[in-house]
Amino acid sequence: MDTPTVPQPEIQAVKKKHKFRWLYWLVGIIVVILIAISATGVYAVPGVSAIFGMNKPKDLGIKVTEEAYNTIKQKIPLQITGEKADYSASPATIFTGSAPVDTQNTSEEVTSWLAKMQGPDPIISQVQVKMIEGGVEFSGQINKYLKSPVYAKVMINRTSENSVSIDITSAKLGIFNVPQKYVQQFEDWALKQVNGRMATIPGFSLQQLEYHDGYDIWKGTVPAQVKPAKGGWTDLVLE
């Protein structure tokens, strides 16, 4: 008697299922990796980060309002006028004159000013600045390179009419604490940039600077006229 044969189509169907099983595993692994990356907040994967709420900066409770922006403009006698300038050029071509400043500014006013003065393609957006005793809390969204929420707590003290000291006591990218080694490197860089800029701006002086819960005290002088920066307020530090 002849030995029965197994129908060939069924064998092919089974082999085909096994052949593509690795592809299902690969897709599953990729999905898990994307979810893990998004959950940390270090890099925002479109559509995935939003599920965890990690694509948003830490909310410090400071709101941007038109009223706060208009108020700080009235307090500080600085006129932003003229053609947009490249802030890597000589400060003498950007800043002119001098005007006295003796004011207190709230967290909402400073945050609103930064929001209005950011450039068309900001390196940092959604910025909130919260005044605390002795310094500030800073929260925002980095839009280039890392594409990550960032948070820092910074103590600031005036050291002269053209310089301050900076002590970053806490810093985070996404949910991760930034290692102290990198915090120190950034602190050194920021101090050099900020103090270097203040020392070269004509008409600027810092006679008093204090930070308290919800507001700062600022007394000194500022340039009377300033050309707008092509890249927004970050050009003051990054150029």
Salt bridges, closest charged atoms under 4 A:
GLU66 OE1 - LYS116 NZ 2.79
GLU109 OE1 - LYS75 NZ 2.83
ASP121 OD2 - LYS144 NZ 3.53
GLU133 OE2 - HIS212 ND1 2.93
GLU210 OE1 - HIS212 NE2 2.88
